[in-house]
Structure formats: C-alpha cells, structure tokens
Amino acid sequence: MQKFEADLSNAVWRRSASSGAAGAAAVEVALLDAGVAVRDARDPEGDVLFFTPAEWDAFVGGAKDGEFDL
C-alpha cells in the first residue's frame, strides 16, 4: 500500500444531509485535486483514507448498482 499525504488544511469536508445530528455515525468526504479523502465525522483528527478518482468512481458506481446492499 502506498502512503499518500495531502495538505488538508483547506479541504472542504461534506457529509450527507441524511446522516443526522452532529456526533452521529457518519463519514465526511473532501474532493481533492488528486482524488477524494474520507474520514470519520466523529474523529476529524483521526486517520484519513485517500482514493484516486478511478477508485472513487468504482466505489460510487458499485453503490449505485446495489453492489454493497445487505
């Protein structure tokens, strides 16, 4: 696994409006020049996952197609 580091100081983090009140279990997403960053909304100082545009597109496409439905 390649370690990716990015300056997140100006990142605009977003979460779904359907995620509920602050403190609820949710993830936040920030669009970056190099891809997409994802973090736990309850731990904004914690670890951040980075995805290339191709990886993010594959994830979103899978979600839309029901690939992750339980």
C-alpha positions in Angstrom: 0.0 0.0 0.0 1.3 3.4 -1.0 1.3 6.1 1.7 -0.4 9.3 0.4 0.0 12.6 2.1 -2.0 15.7 1.2 -2.4 19.2 2.7 -6.0 19.0 4.1 -5.9 22.4 5.8 -8.2 23.9 3.2 -10.2 20.8 2.5 -14.0 21.3 2.4 -15.5 18.3 4.2 -19.0 17.3 3.4 -21.4 14.7 4.8 -24.8 13.5 3.7 -27.7 15.6 5.0 -29.4 12.3 5.9 -26.6 11.4 8.3 -28.5 13.1 11.2 -27.3 15.2 14.1 -23.7 16.1 14.8 -22.0 13.2 16.6 -23.9 10.6 14.7 -22.1 7.8 12.9 -21.1 9.3 9.5 -18.2 9.7 7.2 -17.1 13.0 5.6 -15.8 13.4 2.1 -13.5 16.1 0.7 -12.7 16.4 -3.0 -9.0 17.0 -3.7 -7.0 17.7 -6.9 -5.5 14.2 -6.6 -8.7 12.3 -5.7 -11.0 12.0 -2.7 -10.4 12.0 1.0 -12.7 10.2 3.5 -12.7 10.5 7.3 -14.8 9.5 10.3 -17.0 12.5 11.2 -16.7 11.6 14.9 -12.9 11.7 14.8 -11.9 14.5 12.4 -8.3 14.5 13.7 -8.0 10.7 13.1 -6.9 8.8 10.1 -7.9 9.8 6.6 -8.4 7.4 3.6 -7.4 8.6 0.2 -8.9 7.3 -3.1 -7.8 8.0 -6.7 -10.6 9.3 -9.0 -10.8 5.9 -10.6 -11.2 4.2 -7.2 -13.8 6.6 -6.1 -15.8 6.3 -9.4 -15.7 2.5 -9.0 -17.0 2.8 -5.4 -19.8 5.2 -6.3 -20.8 3.1 -9.3 -20.9 0.0 -7.1 -23.0 1.7 -4.5 -25.5 3.0 -7.2 -25.7 -0.5 -8.7 -26.5 -2.1 -5.3 -23.2 -3.9 -5.0 -23.0 -3.3 -1.3 -26.6 -3.9 -0.3 -27.0 -6.3 2.5 
